Amino acid sequence: SMLDGLTREVAGHGRQLDVFLRRLADLVAAPRSVRRSVSGETTLARPALDAFIDLLRKTSPGVGRECQNTARALVLLGSEGFQEQDIGDNFLRSNDEEEPGERAAWGIRRARHSAQEVVREMSRLLALTGPSVVAVDQIDLLIAQSAKSTAGDPMSLDPSPQEKWRQALLIEQIAGGLMSLRESTRRTLSVVACLPKTWAEIKANATDTVQDRFREAVRLDNIASADLGREIVEKRFAARFEEVGFTPAYPSWPVLPEAFAEAVHFTPRGLLKSGRGQ
């Protein structure tokens, strides 16, 4: 999921991976030729990659030494050559080499990294360039499907002890994964989006340490006034109007100002969703 996130586009700046590598190159004060090579702007060469890693180790000795293999793989993943991309991708996905020695040719040790090691080292490298956000979604369906699959006899309302144990084990595994994510990452805000019922299941069945590492978000009440609702929409629209170079007849265009009298019946999100549905 983290690798997939790095392929997402940042408006006007390429992929998140491209932005990340450019920031790392700037951080270590890489020469222009090295910076362009490791950020995928020109063909990647081994001397440029070695120079980049040397600068990284001098700038941040601990991270540079311990995370150098992951850093090399990320540069390969961001390069313009398909073969280099595959080598980097295989390493970051904890796969074996396709051809013996292909990693050594780029200075990467042959030993595989586990998925947890890759996530931890990617996070340490990302932390050098600034804070990050990791959002976890769709655990509601996972828990609901598990509950359905362990329900046993559809005519029975009382699952067997074994079925209850399987459900509790799954919840404990999910909670353990969230706790591991929280502990393995640096300068990272971990956000879990789920239904209140799902989080209640985790709190009821998982260890207390999981609850201690996550703070429940305060649920937003309805909008306090029509003026506040209008300001929310105007600020949302203003960014899009500026982006396309459009000057509206009035800030909330095409929503008439008097329409916001009904805003007090909505949460901020509900108001914006209502506007999209009109």
Contacts in CASP RR format, 6 or more apart in sequence:
PFRMAT RR
TARGET T0000
AUTHOR 0000-0000-0000
METHOD contacts of the structure
MODEL  1
SMLDGLTREVAGHGRQLDVFLRRLADLVAAPRSVRRSVSGETTLARPALD
AFIDLLRKTSPGVGRECQNTARALVLLGSEGFQEQDIGDNFLRSNDEEEP
GERAAWGIRRARHSAQEVVREMSRLLALTGPSVVAVDQIDLLIAQSAKST
AGDPMSLDPSPQEKWRQALLIEQIAGGLMSLRESTRRTLSVVACLPKTWA
EIKANATDTVQDRFREAVRLDNIASADLGREIVEKRFAARFEEVGFTPAY
PSWPVLPEAFAEAVHFTPRGLLKSGRGQ
2 119 0 8 1.000
2 122 0 8 1.000
2 134 0 8 1.000
3 77 0 8 1.000
3 89 0 8 1.000
3 92 0 8 1.000
3 93 0 8 1.000
5 16 0 8 1.000
6 15 0 8 1.000
6 16 0 8 1.000
6 17 0 8 1.000
6 20 0 8 1.000
6 77 0 8 1.000
7 15 0 8 1.000
7 16 0 8 1.000
7 17 0 8 1.000
8 15 0 8 1.000
8 16 0 8 1.000
9 15 0 8 1.000
9 16 0 8 1.000
10 16 0 8 1.000
10 18 0 8 1.000
10 19 0 8 1.000
13 19 0 8 1.000
17 74 0 8 1.000
17 77 0 8 1.000
17 78 0 8 1.000
18 39 0 8 1.000
18 40 0 8 1.000
18 78 0 8 1.000
20 74 0 8 1.000
20 125 0 8 1.000
20 126 0 8 1.000
20 129 0 8 1.000
21 38 0 8 1.000
21 39 0 8 1.000
21 40 0 8 1.000
21 74 0 8 1.000
21 75 0 8 1.000
21 78 0 8 1.000
22 35 0 8 1.000
22 39 0 8 1.000
23 129 0 8 1.000
23 130 0 8 1.000
24 38 0 8 1.000
24 56 0 8 1.000
24 71 0 8 1.000
24 125 0 8 1.000
24 128 0 8 1.000
24 129 0 8 1.000
25 34 0 8 1.000
25 35 0 8 1.000
25 38 0 8 1.000
25 39 0 8 1.000
25 52 0 8 1.000
26 35 0 8 1.000
27 59 0 8 1.000
27 128 0 8 1.000
27 129 0 8 1.000
28 52 0 8 1.000
28 55 0 8 1.000
28 56 0 8 1.000
28 58 0 8 1.000
28 59 0 8 1.000
29 55 0 8 1.000
29 59 0 8 1.000
30 38 0 8 1.000
30 51 0 8 1.000
30 52 0 8 1.000
30 55 0 8 1.000
31 51 0 8 1.000
33 42 0 8 1.000
33 48 0 8 1.000
34 48 0 8 1.000
34 51 0 8 1.000
34 52 0 8 1.000
34 55 0 8 1.000
35 41 0 8 1.000
36 42 0 8 1.000
37 43 0 8 1.000
37 44 0 8 1.000
37 45 0 8 1.000
37 48 0 8 1.000
37 49 0 8 1.000
37 52 0 8 1.000
38 44 0 8 1.000
38 48 0 8 1.000
38 49 0 8 1.000
38 52 0 8 1.000
38 75 0 8 1.000
39 78 0 8 1.000
40 78 0 8 1.000
40 79 0 8 1.000
40 80 0 8 1.000
42 80 0 8 1.000
43 79 0 8 1.000
43 80 0 8 1.000
43 81 0 8 1.000
44 75 0 8 1.000
44 76 0 8 1.000
44 79 0 8 1.000
44 80 0 8 1.000
44 81 0 8 1.000
44 84 0 8 1.000
46 105 0 8 1.000
46 106 0 8 1.000
46 107 0 8 1.000
49 72 0 8 1.000
49 75 0 8 1.000
49 76 0 8 1.000
49 106 0 8 1.000
49 107 0 8 1.000
50 107 0 8 1.000
52 71 0 8 1.000
52 75 0 8 1.000
53 64 0 8 1.000
53 68 0 8 1.000
53 71 0 8 1.000
53 72 0 8 1.000
56 63 0 8 1.000
56 64 0 8 1.000
56 68 0 8 1.000
56 71 0 8 1.000
57 64 0 8 1.000
57 65 0 8 1.000
57 68 0 8 1.000
60 128 0 8 1.000
63 124 0 8 1.000
63 125 0 8 1.000
63 128 0 8 1.000
64 71 0 8 1.000
66 121 0 8 1.000
66 124 0 8 1.000
67 121 0 8 1.000
67 124 0 8 1.000
67 125 0 8 1.000
69 91 0 8 1.000
69 107 0 8 1.000
69 108 0 8 1.000
69 109 0 8 1.000
69 113 0 8 1.000
69 121 0 8 1.000
70 91 0 8 1.000
70 92 0 8 1.000
70 113 0 8 1.000
70 118 0 8 1.000
70 121 0 8 1.000
70 122 0 8 1.000
70 125 0 8 1.000
71 121 0 8 1.000
71 125 0 8 1.000
72 106 0 8 1.000
72 107 0 8 1.000
72 108 0 8 1.000
73 87 0 8 1.000
73 88 0 8 1.000
73 89 0 8 1.000
73 91 0 8 1.000
73 92 0 8 1.000
73 108 0 8 1.000
74 88 0 8 1.000
74 92 0 8 1.000
74 122 0 8 1.000
74 125 0 8 1.000
76 84 0 8 1.000
76 85 0 8 1.000
76 87 0 8 1.000
76 88 0 8 1.000
76 91 0 8 1.000
76 106 0 8 1.000
77 85 0 8 1.000
77 88 0 8 1.000
77 89 0 8 1.000
77 92 0 8 1.000
78 85 0 8 1.000
79 85 0 8 1.000
84 106 0 8 1.000
86 98 0 8 1.000
87 98 0 8 1.000
87 102 0 8 1.000
87 103 0 8 1.000
87 106 0 8 1.000
87 108 0 8 1.000
90 96 0 8 1.000
90 97 0 8 1.000
90 98 0 8 1.000
91 103 0 8 1.000
91 108 0 8 1.000
91 112 0 8 1.000
91 113 0 8 1.000
92 118 0 8 1.000
92 122 0 8 1.000
93 115 0 8 1.000
94 112 0 8 1.000
94 113 0 8 1.000
94 114 0 8 1.000
94 115 0 8 1.000
94 118 0 8 1.000
95 112 0 8 1.000
96 112 0 8 1.000
97 103 0 8 1.000
97 110 0 8 1.000
101 110 0 8 1.000
103 109 0 8 1.000
103 110 0 8 1.000
104 110 0 8 1.000
113 121 0 8 1.000
116 180 0 8 1.000
116 184 0 8 1.000
119 181 0 8 1.000
119 184 0 8 1.000
119 185 0 8 1.000
120 184 0 8 1.000
120 185 0 8 1.000
123 132 0 8 1.000
123 184 0 8 1.000
123 185 0 8 1.000
123 186 0 8 1.000
123 187 0 8 1.000
123 188 0 8 1.000
124 186 0 8 1.000
126 132 0 8 1.000
126 186 0 8 1.000
126 187 0 8 1.000
126 188 0 8 1.000
127 186 0 8 1.000
127 187 0 8 1.000
127 188 0 8 1.000
130 187 0 8 1.000
131 187 0 8 1.000
131 188 0 8 1.000
131 189 0 8 1.000
132 185 0 8 1.000
132 187 0 8 1.000
132 188 0 8 1.000
132 189 0 8 1.000
133 188 0 8 1.000
133 189 0 8 1.000
133 191 0 8 1.000
134 181 0 8 1.000
134 185 0 8 1.000
134 188 0 8 1.000
134 189 0 8 1.000
134 190 0 8 1.000
134 191 0 8 1.000
135 191 0 8 1.000
135 192 0 8 1.000
135 193 0 8 1.000
136 178 0 8 1.000
136 181 0 8 1.000
136 190 0 8 1.000
136 191 0 8 1.000
136 192 0 8 1.000
136 193 0 8 1.000
137 193 0 8 1.000
137 194 0 8 1.000
139 174 0 8 1.000
139 192 0 8 1.000
139 194 0 8 1.000
139 198 0 8 1.000
140 194 0 8 1.000
140 195 0 8 1.000
140 197 0 8 1.000
140 198 0 8 1.000
142 170 0 8 1.000
142 174 0 8 1.000
143 170 0 8 1.000
143 171 0 8 1.000
143 174 0 8 1.000
143 198 0 8 1.000
143 201 0 8 1.000
146 166 0 8 1.000
146 167 0 8 1.000
146 170 0 8 1.000
147 167 0 8 1.000
150 159 0 8 1.000
150 163 0 8 1.000
150 164 0 8 1.000
150 166 0 8 1.000
150 167 0 8 1.000
151 159 0 8 1.000
151 163 0 8 1.000
152 159 0 8 1.000
152 160 0 8 1.000
152 163 0 8 1.000
159 167 0 8 1.000
167 205 0 8 1.000
168 205 0 8 1.000
171 201 0 8 1.000
171 202 0 8 1.000
171 205 0 8 1.000
171 206 0 8 1.000
172 205 0 8 1.000
172 206 0 8 1.000
172 207 0 8 1.000
174 202 0 8 1.000
174 206 0 8 1.000
175 202 0 8 1.000
175 205 0 8 1.000
175 206 0 8 1.000
175 207 0 8 1.000
175 210 0 8 1.000
176 206 0 8 1.000
176 210 0 8 1.000
178 190 0 8 1.000
178 192 0 8 1.000
178 210 0 8 1.000
178 213 0 8 1.000
178 214 0 8 1.000
179 209 0 8 1.000
179 210 0 8 1.000
179 213 0 8 1.000
181 190 0 8 1.000
182 190 0 8 1.000
182 213 0 8 1.000
182 214 0 8 1.000
183 213 0 8 1.000
190 214 0 8 1.000
192 199 0 8 1.000
192 214 0 8 1.000
199 216 0 8 1.000
202 210 0 8 1.000
202 211 0 8 1.000
203 211 0 8 1.000
220 267 0 8 1.000
220 268 0 8 1.000
220 269 0 8 1.000
221 267 0 8 1.000
222 264 0 8 1.000
222 265 0 8 1.000
222 266 0 8 1.000
222 267 0 8 1.000
223 229 0 8 1.000
223 232 0 8 1.000
223 263 0 8 1.000
223 264 0 8 1.000
223 266 0 8 1.000
223 267 0 8 1.000
223 268 0 8 1.000
223 271 0 8 1.000
224 264 0 8 1.000
225 263 0 8 1.000
225 264 0 8 1.000
226 260 0 8 1.000
226 261 0 8 1.000
226 263 0 8 1.000
226 264 0 8 1.000
227 260 0 8 1.000
228 263 0 8 1.000
229 260 0 8 1.000
229 263 0 8 1.000
229 268 0 8 1.000
229 271 0 8 1.000
230 252 0 8 1.000
230 257 0 8 1.000
230 260 0 8 1.000
230 263 0 8 1.000
232 268 0 8 1.000
232 271 0 8 1.000
232 272 0 8 1.000
233 252 0 8 1.000
233 255 0 8 1.000
233 260 0 8 1.000
233 271 0 8 1.000
233 272 0 8 1.000
234 251 0 8 1.000
234 252 0 8 1.000
236 272 0 8 1.000
237 248 0 8 1.000
237 251 0 8 1.000
237 252 0 8 1.000
237 253 0 8 1.000
238 251 0 8 1.000
241 247 0 8 1.000
241 248 0 8 1.000
248 254 0 8 1.000
250 257 0 8 1.000
252 260 0 8 1.000
255 275 0 8 1.000
263 271 0 8 1.000
266 274 0 8 1.000
END
